[in-house]
Amino acid sequence: MTQRHVSITNIIDWPTIIVYIILVVAGWFCVYASSYEFDNSSMFDFSQQAGKQLVWIICAGIIGISILLINYRIYSTFAYVFYGAMVLLLIATIFLSRDINGSHSWLEFGPVRLQPAELAKFATSLALAKMMSAYDFKLQGLRNYAKVIMLIMLPMAIIIAQNETGSALVFAALFLVLYRKGMPGVLIILGLLAAALFIFVIKYESIYLQGENLCNLGMLISAILIIITTNIFIFVFRKDKEMVWNNTKATLGIMLIAVATNFFITVDYIWFVFGIIVYMVLALFWKSIRERRRLYALIALFPIVAVGYCFSADYLFDNALQPHQKSRIHVLLGTEEDSQGAGYNVNQSKIAIGSGQFIGKGYLKGTQTKLKYVPEQSTDFIFCTLGEEFGFVGSTIIMALYLFLMIRIVIIAERQTEVFNQVYAYCVAAILLFHFTINIGMVIGVMPVIGIPLPFFSYGGSSLWGFTLMLFVLLKLDSTRLER
Amino acid sequence: MSVENDNLKDRKDVIIGSMIIIFIIYVLQLINLQILNPEYKQHADSNAFLKKTKFPARGLIYDRNGKLLVYNKPAYDVMVIMNEVQEFDTLDFCHATNITKDKLEKLIKRMKNERGYSKYTPQVLISQLSIEEFAILQEKLYKLPGFYIQDRTLREYTYPCAAHALGSVGEVSQRDMDNDPYYSRGDYAGKNGVEKYYEKTLRGEKGYEILLRDARGRLKGKYQDGKLDKASVPGKNIELSIDIELQAYGEKLMRNKIGSVVAIEPQTGEILALVSSPNFNPSDLVGRQRGENFKRLNNDPLKPLLDRPLMARYPPGSTFKVVNSLIFQQEGIITPETRYPCHHGFVFGGLTVGCHGHPSPLDMRHSLQTSCNGYYCWGLKAMMDNKKYKNVQDAFETWKKDVVSFGFGYKTGVDFPNENRGFIPNAEFYNKRYGERGWKGLTIISIAIGQGEIIATPIQLANYASAIANQGYWITPHIVRKIEGEQIADSLLEKHVTNVDKKYFAASIDGMEMAVKGGTARVAQMDSITVCAKTGTAQNPHGKDHSIFMAFAPRENPRIAIAVVVENAGFGATWAGPIASLMMEKYLNGKISPGRKALEDRMVNANLIPSTKTPR
């Protein structure tokens, strides 16, 4: 192993650092703007949010520089130690922390409050990278999958127990890393399809097209989606055009019968649509037996499981989710109109952003954020301040910076020679992508309200330090790519 | 372990691709929110800005002598922004505003059903609280987020008179709002009379102040220190040409009678009095009792809301003979010396138009003095059948143009929103009725004596008296003399010249003077002043004849021209004449001479409302 000595300032990925600094500083300005109340309190007043944020930023700078100076090998070497310590800390937090709105996720050290969940992402990423970079590790076989999924799910479960569902969901982002490392894409598609079916069933659960509890729209859409997906599977995996064509003919035939039947007696269309699914399942099994191909039978399992899932989605929705989560989902889906309740946040944040218009109202001139219309405006809803005061132009520029940063991290990930580094880099990219998608998505009203901060931007030390830690460890690891 | 050359490299493109797709979707949503949808901006403004309307004081109204007639008093509307309302003690609220809980629910329901209702902007919940009720509510307002008080002004009247002329002010209708974006729900506007015609002058211009309000509804001061606020511009004051004492006197005389009195200053066209009877107190249509009173008045069989001077349509009867005498002279049909026979009427062929006993034959002056029907039937026949015209149509059109030049048949252009144009037929009208060759002078003989198809409004009759008084012209009648800091419209000062030359007037005016001195209009005689008048008795299908009287005085430099109509009261000389005469005396002398007190009492006390019309 030859060691070339390259100064860290030369090899470090400056574009990432520059974007990081821009985002942090812009965030600080927005924190000041959103806590500003027409009485010119200074940005450096340390009793105010902006002043505190400045302290967190300086600390974050110290953390970043320290990471660049510390030997990079500790992350790989102590990955499981970090992970284990983190799990213990997360569990301890449940018992040590005060109840803050039902959540037990904050550790208090005098004036400083820390949220260990923010650091758990970092530790889990390291552990995942460590596991997947093991010499004999391949993302194949039930055992390996189980190990990886257990690794991801453990902190997730503890954080759910802390009643911080939002932070827990972030760990789902790590499946994107698995995808990059070989998990079949169809699993991601199935995951998304499951989400889509869930949404349709819930959203249209009380709409009936034929009146009197006949032909539930949610079920109808879901069934049609299942039929289409099944045929796509047949086409993609078996290239069996003939069977798709037969299915189409059968569908048309059954629908004709359905219409004809309804001339005489009213029969729920749902039964006919399910009839189509039954026909396809039987046809698939028949072909599987006749041609001795297991894949047909596997495809046939999909509609069966999917239909079962749809029927249980209602049950899941009613029993698995907490009332405030149900309500948030309903508001997002537009099935619940309540501009003062759960919808209030989203409504006000859309108003604030929308009122910014093209170039915004100008720095410190936003009325919605100043007059406290938007809740949690310095933390989860910080993007509102940006949207209101800097308009479309400002919001798009900041979003573009995030996009640049994420793509840059993917590029960094791809240029790694060590699996550990690459997996870790993808973890950072996936977590950023999740935060970006959910946070901005909820603020602009296209995602449910899940309380997670906007990386580097939102007020708060834990979040800023957590992301700084993740990013600078990545930069440090990246800076070693030529040491070979 | 180092990264192998795996076949999964393409997956980074999928990952980058999904990042870009999410970015694009979010940019599209931002375009939707920030660029395509101005609604969010409005929401934000209605969130953060409490735009408090500042209503200007409505212009005051004075009479021609500078007496204040109409002024403003404060009232308070309870406004509510439903979106901000939280649970509140309804019982307490009802107690403070003096309404029942039931009524409150009804008011809220009604408010929500209004077109243009929005839960984000202030809506009128209860209108016109008195200052006492306001004081009680004001103390509780801090417990009632979402409720606001809006200052308004209501009209107050110094005299219980001239309700029709002044008009009233009421809440704007949906149509008003559609027609003029200036108005918003709950605003007030003139509904009729001067208040409506001069609405834009009187109303001034609304202003507003923009207050900042935080999410809990607390006011945080003025937006940009009030830089964007707009002060309200008060309405302009108006001086009417009405003499309120004369008006009040006219209303007193017309008590218990149905009809109109219109008095005009001939030289200027200024309306001195405009009495519509039966009438009502203008204060009845102010404030919260407006709706109830309006309903009561509207259901009254005597139609007190009808603005009779401008809208009631009557055949002018014998008063019309004066214009005929003038036209026949102008068109060379007669001279004042032309005599026509009349033995208890006009008899020709099978047709008889009756007349009363008087010497025969008569010249024109005496025909006016005695109000001879026969004279004018002969005159009209002579004109219609005159060979100098191509045919009867030609003759009739000539006659019609002359009549119209006295202000008949079309709107006079008076500054009121609701004038009726009356009716003067044209040749086409008769062609349609009788066929082109189916009519001649005899067919339409009743128009000679102001009956038949001829219809005039009281204001037209007064204007007609004015045109005779001026000997050949009239100024558009108008009720507004002066507007603060503004000229009155030129159209109101326009001089309309009649088709009849000045030189023909003297003889006809002689006849009118003779009527007063020793003819049908003797009752109008005053000691010191030469009065010229003409009686009229209009037959009508609705019962007893209408009593009509038209006059001006003095003969030289006339200062007042007047028309009086008393419905279903009989001869013009009996009721309309004395009323006209007393009005003129009151105006010219300022008082009624002691000798005429008895006449005055008789007029004031007479009840001439037909028993069939009295409300049961």
Interface residues (C-beta under 8 A of the other chain):
Chain A: F38 S133 A134 Y135 F137 L176 Y179 R180 K181 G182 G185 S339 Q340 Q348 K350 I351 A352 I353 G354 S355 G356 Q357 F358 T367 Q368 L371 K372 Y373 G387 E388 G391 F392 S395 T396 M399 A400 Y402 L403 M406 I407 V410 A413 E414 Q416 T417 E418 V419 F420 Q422 A429 L433 F436 T437 I440 G441 I444 G445 V446
Chain B: M1 S2 V3 D6 L8 K9 R11 K12 V14 I15 I16 S18 M19 I20 I22 F23 I25 Y26 V27 Q29 L30 I31 L33 Q34 I35 N37 P38 E39 Y40 K41 H43 A44 D45 N47 A48 F49 N83 L212 R213 D214 A215 R216 K220 Y223
